Amino acid sequence: MRKFIISASLILLLCSAIHGQDLQEVTIVSSLDQSEQPAFVFIPKEVSEPVPLLVMLHTWSGDYKQKNHINIAVEECRKRNWAMVFPNFRGPNWTPQACGSSLAVQDVVDAVNWMQKESSIDEKKIYLTGVSGGGHMSMLMAGKHPEIWAGVSAWVGISDLSAWHKECQSAGRNYATHIEKVVGGVPGSNVEVDAQLRSRSPINFLQRAKGLPIDLNAGIHDGHTGSVPISHTLIAFNALAKANDQTKQQISSADIREMTQKQTVPDALQFEGESEKRTHEVLLRRNAGSSRVTIFEGGHEGDLPTAIEWLSQQSRSR
């Protein structure tokens, strides 16, 4: 892990009360380019022992000021006596510096390191979660830095930027233009563009996450009422199943295609039994070693309390 640098002044730029708790806006100096990167942090006031850390990631077009995400996370962390950091990792995903770049990846690592220095963090209970673009980055961080996390919960994320570019073009969504701005051109236009797409796509790194507890979630109607087809989540699960030597748990290409196109789960795959308390009905649930996938009745959306409850059950053994 690279050495990190803390802003010399450690200036707290902003304090605000949300649900009776103080958020702090801080600057963290990047260990790669020495730029000052903003983040919101929550640190419990009364800490008698190391506490878990929640790292929460913003959406594709958002940044660290997404207050609806912060509100829910702070309330959950307050109840559980957890710390939280909400890094910017270079902001919305329409610049080369954002969208899973080496700078953005290191910003997340630097944010963890900052929290470990500034508070007493239980290194066996460092958790990561995100929705949409945050789901993309959660999966990418799981593959690129599996050594950090006790658990990763990714919701409606993009696992393959090349595939999503094509899907967005077909659907007339502006995200295709965002991707072109990020990587410098249209997929297939030159070697460098394709190299950038590969380095920013989680599907190319999930094999490194063997043994890491990863919770993948997608709404059955996403890609129709939302922007990310559920195939991205299901293909990511198959990659994790292979990494965990659980290929028999992989979902067939035919079933993935049927669910993605028809917005229905085949009878043989439908979930049976009782699920944990959560906002959406579970339609499909499959496990492959330490990883699991859930397809729920819904669209392009997350469920942060459900993600945090699952994460709370995870702990690194070393």
C-alpha positions, -999 to +999 in steps of 0.1 A: +000+000+000+014+034-009+024+059+016-002+086+022+001+123+030-023+142+053-030+178+046-006+198+068-032+220+084-058+192+088-083+220+084-119+211+091-137+231+065-173+225+076-192+211+105-229+204+103-254+186+124-273+158+108-296+137+130-279+152+160-244+141+149-215+162+136-202+157+101-168+171+093-157+181+059-120+175+056-093+177+029-070+147+023-039+151+002-036+125-026-006+103-022-003+101-060-006+137-072-006+157-039-039+174-048-063+182-019-093+160-021-125+167-001-144+142+020-171+141+046-163+121+077-182+110+108-163+099+139-181+087+170-176+110+200-173+083+226-149+055+215-135+031+241-122+006+216-115+004+179-147+009+158-158-004+124-154+020+094-180+024+067-166+037+034-195+050+013-192+059-024-212+084-044-231+076-076-220+080-112-231+117-116-227+126-080-200+137-056-192+136-019-220+161-011-249+137-019-268+145+013-295+118+010-267+092+011-250+109+040-281+113+060-289+076+060-253+065+065-248+089+095-279+076+112-269+040+107-233+047+119-247+066+149-268+037+160-239+012+155-211+034+168-193+032+135-170+057+118-177+067+082-159+084+054-176+096+022-147+104-003-151+124-035-127+102-056-125+129-083-163+136-085-187+127-113-177+101-138-172+123-169-135+132-166-104+111-171-094+117-134-127+101-122-144+068-131-120+042-116-088+060-126-056+052-106-061+086-089-097+078-079-088+043-067-059+058-045-083+085-032-104+058-016-073+041-002-061+074+011-094+081+028-092+048+047-057+056+057-067+090+069-095+076+090-071+051+106-048+079+116-074+102+129-096+077+148-093+042+164-105+020+135-109-018+137-089-029+107-108-062+107-141-043+101-135-019+073-166-020+050-173-006+015-206+001-002-221+021-031-250+024-055-248+027-093-215+045-100-207+037-064-215+001-071-191+002-100-164+016-078-172-008-050-166-038-073-135-022-087-120-015-053-129-051-042-108-064-072-079-039-069-076-037-031-092-069-016-067-067+013-085-037+028-121-048+031-140-071+055-170-069+032-182-051+001-218-045-008-224-032-044-258-022-057-269-019-094-233-014-104-216-014-138-191-042-142-180-037-179-177-001-192-174-013-229-206-033-226-224-004-209-213+021-235-229+000-262-261-004-241-263+033-234-258+041-271-286+018-280-309+033-254-299+069-262-285+075-227-259+102-223-237+080-201-221+067-234-207+103-239-195+103-203-175+071-209-160+086-241-148+116-222-133+095-195-113+072-218-106+095-247-128+080-274-152+053-285-145+017-275-125+000-302-111+033-317-076+027-305-054+006-282-052+033-255-089+037-253-095+000-249-067-002-223-084+025-203-118+007-205-102-025-192-084-008-163-116+008-151-139-022-155-144-044-124-150-075-144-113-076-152-102-076-115-128-095-096-107-127-098-084-111-073-112-109-047-112-147-039-125-153-004-136-117+001-173-114+012-190-096-016-228-088-017-241-080-052-276-066-057-297-055-087-334-047-093-350-069-119-363-039-139-330-021-141-320-014-176-356-009-185-368+016-159-332+023-149-299+027-167-278-004-158-290-039-171-289-066-144-265-086-166-237-064-151-244-078-117-249-114-128-218-115-149-198-101-119-212-128-097-201-155-122-166-140-121-166-143-083-180-178-084-151-188-106-126-170-084-140-189-054-138-222-072-176-224-073-183-227-110-213-249-104-230-219-089-226-197-120-257-186-137-260-196-174-257-171-202-292-181-214-307-174-179-288-141-177-301-131-211-337-141-202-337-122-170-321-091-185-345-089-215-378-102-200-375-088-164-385-121-149-366-148-130-369-184-145-389-208-123-359-229-115-340-199-101-367-182-081-359-176-044-376-198-019-377-194+018-375-163+040-351-135+034-336-110+058-356-079+066-351-055+036-370-030+015-374-051-016-387-086-022-360-111-031-366-128-064-333-146-068-305-154-043-274-174-050-242-179-030-207-189-043-183-193-014-180-159+003-200-141-024-237-138-030-260-122-056-295-109-050-320-099-077-348-080-061-382-066-071-372-031-080-352-010-104-321+012-103-319+017-066-301+007-034-310-001+002-283+012+024-297-001+058-298-036+042-263-032+029-250-021+063-268-049+081-251-075+059-217-058+062-220-058+100-220-096+099-186-096+082-151-096+098-116-102+085-099-132+101-065-115+099 
